[in-house]
């Protein structure tokens, strides 16, 4: 029923030089970031912040889509224009976060499973009517002593695949996001091994659930050593190991991989994406782009700081980061751009 629309949306989401803004922070995450900056943690402030982001001039040149949270997709600008219409008018596809967060996995210390499958078919139908055309579901995988377990990987992959099937049935192009956390002291080699097993398990489950690969987007993490590892990797090594892993496990039918930033600094997330495209772009069957949250928003949020008079300056910060990552998606980013933009 939706096959052509789903495939067209997936292709548009990874159009050359464009990426996805992850603006789907839950109440708790958004409030936590506001608290760190002394911004009041109210619904109106969250709405005003999102309006600042979505009305930034020119962002349609760099963003193909924006992932929204349930609260946000129901909100409007101060003059009453729904956010979904604001985005669509800018040539940006509205999307929605569908998972309800990672919860402790029973009898598996240190591991989680993402919940939210109950009632999902009805929620998908509601969001489609509200203008959403793609969705996101995040699984969280931790590397540690004896983990991730095979059970954790299979349970999370199964949930991702069931979510993706319901999305394709209901008209939403699914973003499949199996995030391997940077937390810990694991090596680059250990990160690679876990990513390899995660992607193998996920695509096995997607196959079992009948997912049409040309009608989905993968949102992977990058193959990076743990943040506490004594052996950090160069930008080029991260690019090479990440691309090697994707080549081994991601079918060519998938239109693109839109990376999460996963706690990396703004500049490093951009540099890693750029290196992948600069070194390998012409050798890959899929587009490599970005779907960053904090790595796109943090500078803008700090500049805005809850003050109306700071909106234009904050939007300029968002525009800069979007522009830099757009360049990285084409393999054309240069660190010198950061200095020129200041």
C-alpha positions in Angstrom: 0.0 0.0 0.0 2.7 2.4 1.0 5.7 0.9 -0.8 6.5 3.7 -3.3 6.0 6.4 -0.6 8.2 4.5 1.9 11.0 4.0 -0.6 10.8 7.6 -1.8 11.0 8.9 1.8 14.0 6.7 2.6 15.8 8.0 -0.5 15.0 11.6 0.3 16.2 11.2 3.9 19.7 10.4 2.8 19.9 12.8 -0.2 23.5 13.9 -0.9 24.6 16.6 1.5 21.5 16.3 3.7 21.1 14.7 7.1 18.6 14.3 9.9 18.2 16.5 13.0 17.4 14.4 16.1 15.1 16.7 18.1 13.3 13.9 19.9 14.6 14.4 23.4 12.2 13.1 26.1 10.9 15.4 28.8 13.7 14.2 31.2 16.5 14.6 28.7 15.4 18.1 27.5 14.9 19.3 31.1 18.3 18.0 32.2 20.0 20.0 29.5 17.9 23.0 30.3 18.8 22.7 34.0 22.5 22.7 33.2 22.1 26.1 31.6 19.7 27.5 34.1 16.8 27.5 31.6 13.3 27.0 33.2 12.1 23.4 32.6 8.6 24.2 31.4 6.6 23.0 28.4 6.5 26.5 27.0 10.3 26.8 27.2 10.7 23.5 25.4 8.2 24.7 22.8 10.0 28.0 22.3 13.4 26.2 22.0 12.0 23.9 19.3 10.5 26.9 17.5 13.9 28.5 17.5 15.4 25.4 15.9 12.7 24.7 13.3 12.4 28.3 12.1 16.1 28.8 11.6 16.6 30.3 8.1 18.1 28.0 5.5 18.1 24.7 7.4 16.1 23.0 4.7 19.3 23.1 2.6 21.0 20.7 5.1 18.3 18.8 6.9 16.2 16.2 5.0 14.2 15.3 8.1 13.7 16.1 11.8 12.8 13.5 14.5 10.2 14.8 16.9 9.0 13.7 20.3 5.4 13.1 21.1 5.1 16.5 22.9 6.8 18.3 20.0 4.7 16.9 17.1 1.6 18.3 18.9 3.1 21.8 19.3 3.0 24.9 17.2 4.8 28.2 16.7 3.7 31.2 18.7 1.5 32.2 15.8 -0.2 28.9 15.8 1.5 27.1 12.9 2.0 23.4 13.6 5.6 22.4 13.8 4.9 19.6 11.2 3.8 22.3 8.7 6.8 24.6 9.5 9.1 21.7 8.7 7.2 20.6 5.6 7.1 24.2 4.3 10.9 24.2 4.6 11.2 21.0 2.6 12.0 18.9 5.7 10.2 15.6 6.4 8.7 15.3 9.9 9.5 12.1 11.8 8.6 10.7 15.2 10.4 8.8 18.0 8.3 5.7 18.7 10.2 3.8 21.4 9.5 4.4 25.1 13.1 4.2 26.3 15.5 1.5 27.4 14.6 -0.3 30.6 16.6 -2.9 32.6 16.5 -6.4 30.9 15.3 -9.0 33.4 18.0 -11.3 34.8 20.7 -9.4 32.8 22.6 -7.0 35.0 23.9 -4.0 33.1 21.8 -4.7 30.0 18.6 -3.1 28.7 15.7 -3.7 26.4 13.8 -1.0 24.6 10.0 -0.9 25.3 7.1 0.6 23.4 5.6 -2.1 21.2 2.3 -2.3 23.0 -0.3 -0.2 21.1 2.3 0.8 18.5 0.1 0.1 15.4 -2.5 2.7 16.7 0.2 5.2 17.5 1.7 4.9 14.1 -1.7 5.6 12.5 -2.2 8.7 14.7 1.3 10.1 13.9 0.8 9.4 10.1 -2.4 11.5 10.2 -0.5 14.2 12.1 2.1 14.5 9.2 4.9 12.2 10.3 6.4 10.2 7.4 9.2 8.4 9.2 10.0 7.1 12.7 12.8 6.0 14.9 13.4 3.3 17.5 16.6 3.1 19.5 18.1 0.0 21.0 21.0 0.5 23.6 23.9 -1.9 23.7 26.6 -1.7 26.5 30.0 -3.1 26.2 31.4 -4.5 29.5 32.6 -7.5 31.3 30.8 -10.4 29.7 28.3 -8.1 27.9 26.6 -7.7 25.6 25.0 -11.1 25.9 23.6 -12.9 22.9 20.2 -12.8 24.6 20.3 -9.0 24.9 21.3 -8.6 21.2 18.5 -11.0 20.0 15.8 -9.4 22.2 16.6 -5.9 21.1 17.0 -6.9 17.4 13.6 -8.6 17.6 12.0 -5.5 18.9 13.7 -3.3 16.3 12.4 -5.6 13.6 8.8 -5.8 14.9 8.8 -2.0 15.1 10.1 -1.7 11.6 7.5 -4.1 10.3 4.7 -2.1 11.9 6.1 1.1 10.5 6.2 -0.2 7.0 2.7 -1.5 7.3 1.4 1.9 8.6 3.2 4.2 6.2 6.2 5.4 8.2 9.8 4.8 6.9 11.6 3.2 9.9 15.0 4.4 11.2 16.5 1.3 12.8 19.0 2.5 15.5 21.1 -0.1 17.3 23.4 2.1 19.4 26.6 0.6 20.9 27.5 3.0 23.7 31.0 4.6 24.0 30.9 4.1 27.8 33.7 2.0 29.1 37.4 1.2 28.5 37.1 -1.2 25.6 39.5 -1.1 22.7 38.7 -0.2 19.0 39.0 -3.9 18.2 36.4 -4.8 20.9 34.1 -2.1 19.6 34.4 -3.5 16.1 33.6 -7.0 17.3 30.5 -5.9 19.1 29.3 -3.7 16.3 29.8 -6.6 13.9 27.7 -8.9 16.0 25.0 -6.3 16.6 24.5 -5.5 12.9 24.5 -9.2 12.0 21.8 -9.9 14.6 19.7 -6.9 13.6 19.7 -7.7 9.9 18.9 -11.4 10.5 15.8 -10.3 12.5 14.9 -7.7 9.8 14.9 -10.5 7.3 12.8 -12.7 9.4 10.2 -10.0 9.9 10.0 -9.3 6.2 11.4 -5.8 6.2 11.8 -4.1 2.8 15.4 -2.9 3.0 15.0 -0.1 0.4 12.2 1.3 2.6 14.3 1.9 5.8 17.3 3.8 7.1 20.0 2.4 9.4 21.1 4.7 12.3 24.3 3.1 13.5 26.9 4.2 16.0 30.6 4.5 14.9 33.3 2.0 15.7 35.1 4.0 18.5 37.1 2.9 21.5 35.5 3.4 24.9 35.8 6.9 26.2 37.9 5.6 29.1 40.2 3.5 26.9 43.9 4.2 27.1 44.2 3.5 23.4 42.1 6.2 21.5 41.9 6.0 17.7 42.7 8.5 15.0 39.9 10.0 12.9 41.1 7.9 9.9 41.1 4.6 11.9 37.6 5.2 13.2 36.5 5.9 9.6 38.2 2.7 8.3 36.9 0.4 11.0 33.4 1.8 10.8 33.2 1.4 7.0 34.7 -2.1 7.2 32.0 -3.1 9.6 29.2 -1.6 7.5 30.6 -3.3 4.4 30.5 -6.7 6.1 27.0 -6.4 7.5 24.8 -3.8 5.8 23.0 -5.0 2.6 23.5 -2.8 -0.4 19.7 -2.4 -0.7 19.6 -0.1 2.3 19.6 3.5 1.0 21.7 5.0 3.6 23.3 5.1 7.1 22.6 8.2 9.2 25.1 8.1 12.1 24.3 9.0 15.6 26.9 11.1 17.4 26.7 9.1 20.6 28.4 11.6 23.0 31.2 12.7 20.6 32.1 16.4 20.6 30.6 18.4 17.8 33.8 18.7 15.8 34.8 15.0 16.2 31.4 13.7 15.1 31.7 15.9 12.0 35.4 14.9 11.4 34.6 11.2 11.6 31.7 11.4 9.1 33.8 13.5 6.8 36.7 11.0 6.8 34.4 8.1 5.9 33.1 10.0 2.9 36.4 11.5 1.9 38.1 8.1 1.9 35.4 5.8 0.7 32.4 7.6 -0.7 32.8 6.4 -4.3 33.2 2.8 -3.1 30.0 2.4 -1.1 26.5 1.3 -2.1 24.7 3.5 0.4 24.9 7.1 1.5 26.6 8.0 4.7 25.2 11.0 6.5 24.3 12.3 10.0 21.4 12.1 12.4 22.8 14.0 15.3 21.1 15.5 18.3 23.4 17.1 20.8 26.2 17.5 18.3 23.9 19.7 16.2 22.0 21.5 19.0 24.4 22.1 21.9 26.0 25.3 20.7 22.6 26.7 19.6 21.0 25.8 23.0 23.9 27.5 24.9 23.6 30.6 22.8 19.8 30.8 23.1 19.8 30.2 26.8 16.0 30.8 27.0 16.2 34.4 25.9 14.2 35.8 22.9 16.9 38.3 22.1 19.3 35.4 21.5 17.2 33.6 18.9 19.0 34.9 15.8 22.4 34.2 17.2 21.4 30.7 18.2 19.9 29.9 14.8 23.2 31.0 13.3 25.0 28.4 15.5 22.6 25.7 14.3 23.1 26.8 10.7 26.9 26.5 11.1 26.8 23.0 12.5 24.3 21.9 9.9 26.4 23.3 7.1 29.6 21.6 8.5 27.9 18.2 8.7 26.4 18.7 5.2 29.9 19.2 3.9 31.1 16.1 5.9 28.3 14.0 4.2 29.9 15.0 0.9 33.5 14.5 2.2 34.2 18.2 1.9 34.5 19.3 5.5 37.7 21.1 6.6 38.5 21.9 10.3 39.4 25.4 9.2 35.6 26.0 8.6 35.1 26.1 12.3 37.4 29.1 12.7 36.0 31.0 9.8 32.4 30.6 11.2 33.2 32.2 14.6 
